Amino acid sequence: MSAIIKYPEEIQKYMDIYEPYSIQIYQGKLEDVPQEAIDAYNKVKKWAWEQGQ
């Protein structure tokens, strides 16, 4: 059984922005990734770190 995770609305918005570029971001291939997606990823990463995830 899998659980559905409900994120805060603001965090979900950021996740939706960077999701199409997630593989490129994880691989560090940022040349074709919009700055908005990189910023959104960093905000989610910071939030997750603060949550201890």
Kinemage of the C-alpha trace (Angstrom):
@kinemage 1
@onewidth
@group {chain A} dominant
@subgroup {mainchain}
@vectorlist {calphas} color= white
{ca met a 1} P 0.000 0.000 0.000
{ca ser a 2} L 1.416 3.387 -0.941
{ca ala a 3} L 0.753 6.621 0.851
{ca ile a 4} L -0.149 9.836 -0.909
{ca ile a 5} L 1.909 12.708 0.417
{ca lys a 6} L 0.177 16.062 0.717
{ca tyr a 7} L 2.659 18.930 0.539
{ca pro a 8} L 1.932 22.526 1.490
{ca glu a 9} L 0.433 24.413 -1.454
{ca glu a 10} L 3.491 26.646 -1.955
{ca ile a 11} L 5.878 23.672 -1.956
{ca gln a 12} L 3.660 21.742 -4.384
{ca lys a 13} L 3.689 24.772 -6.700
{ca tyr a 14} L 7.507 24.757 -6.700
{ca met a 15} L 7.561 20.998 -7.286
{ca asp a 16} L 5.267 21.417 -10.288
{ca ile a 17} L 7.668 24.014 -11.728
{ca tyr a 18} L 10.842 21.922 -11.480
{ca glu a 19} L 9.349 18.460 -12.099
{ca pro a 20} L 9.700 18.552 -15.932
{ca tyr a 21} L 13.434 19.208 -15.435
{ca ser a 22} L 14.041 16.958 -12.414
{ca ile a 23} L 16.264 14.414 -14.212
{ca gln a 24} L 18.457 17.158 -15.666
{ca ile a 25} L 18.675 18.877 -12.279
{ca tyr a 26} L 19.597 15.644 -10.476
{ca gln a 27} L 22.250 14.915 -13.113
{ca gly a 28} L 23.651 18.447 -12.803
{ca lys a 29} L 22.965 19.213 -16.486
{ca leu a 30} L 21.587 22.703 -15.944
{ca glu a 31} L 22.417 24.396 -19.246
{ca asp a 32} L 18.905 23.957 -20.702
{ca val a 33} L 17.014 24.310 -17.416
{ca pro a 34} L 15.215 27.633 -16.835
{ca gln a 35} L 16.449 29.585 -13.821
{ca glu a 36} L 12.892 29.515 -12.442
{ca ala a 37} L 13.028 25.699 -12.282
{ca ile a 38} L 16.423 25.731 -10.558
{ca asp a 39} L 15.172 28.265 -8.006
{ca ala a 40} L 12.030 26.199 -7.383
{ca tyr a 41} L 14.122 23.061 -6.848
{ca asn a 42} L 16.365 24.857 -4.376
{ca lys a 43} L 13.353 26.136 -2.420
{ca val a 44} L 11.893 22.624 -2.178
{ca lys a 45} L 15.284 21.203 -1.198
{ca lys a 46} L 15.680 23.828 1.534
{ca trp a 47} L 12.158 23.173 2.819
{ca ala a 48} L 12.735 19.384 2.874
{ca trp a 49} L 16.024 19.852 4.733
{ca glu a 50} L 14.254 21.968 7.345
{ca gln a 51} L 11.643 19.220 7.736
{ca gly a 52} L 14.351 16.633 8.275
{ca gln a 53} L 13.454 14.719 5.120
